């Protein structure tokens, strides 16, 4: 199964997605902002990133650009 990072500033959305993915036996991590996502990616091997576009401080497009500087992990907005 896949390891998936869920990045969304809304906790309820992260929790809903996490529950659905874990029912399919995927491993999930959650981040509430772009910096947390970058920190997790620096420490963990992730197979897929689910990325919210509209986040405070660092939006999803900036996060995507920073990730692409170091990784080719698949990203779904």
N, C-alpha and C positions, 0 to 999 in steps of 0.2 A: 504494500500500500504506500501511498504518497505522504510526504511531510509537507504541510501547507501552512504558510504564514498568512494570517488574516489581519489586514491593516485597515482600521476604521476608527474614527474618533467616537462613534456611537457604540457604547458597550452592549446595548441590546442587539444591535446588528451583528457584532462580533460573536456574541453568545449564540444567536440563532444559527449562524453559519457554522460555528464550531460544533454544535449539537448535531446538525445534519451531516457534517463530514465525519464526525466520530462514529455515527451510526453505520457508516460505510467502512469503518476500521482505519480511517486515515488518522495520522498524528497531526495535531494542530498546535500552532503557537499564535498568540495574539499580540498586537501592538496598537496602541491608541493614538500614535502620531508617527510622523516620518522618521524622526531621530531614533525612536525605539525600534522601528523596523530595520533601520540601517545597523543598529547595534546587534540585533538578533541575527541578521544575515552575516555579520562579521564573525559570529560565534557558532552558528549552526549550519548544517547542510539542509537546504530547503529545496523541494522539488517544484513548488509552485507558489506564486505570490498572488493573493487576492487583494487588490489595492484600491482604496477609495480615492477619488479625485479631490473632492472638497473636504480638506482638513485644515485646521488652523496652523499657523506658523509655517509649515512646509507642505504645500499641496502635493497631490499624487504625481503630477508631472515632474516636479523637482526631484521627488524621491526616485522616480523611474530613471531620470537622467543620472543621478548619483549611483544607482544600482548598476546601470549599464557601463559605468566606468570600470567596474570590477567583476561583473557577472553577466551571464546570459540566461539566468533563471527565467522561465516563462512567467509572464505577468498578465493577469486579467484585471482590467479596470472595472 
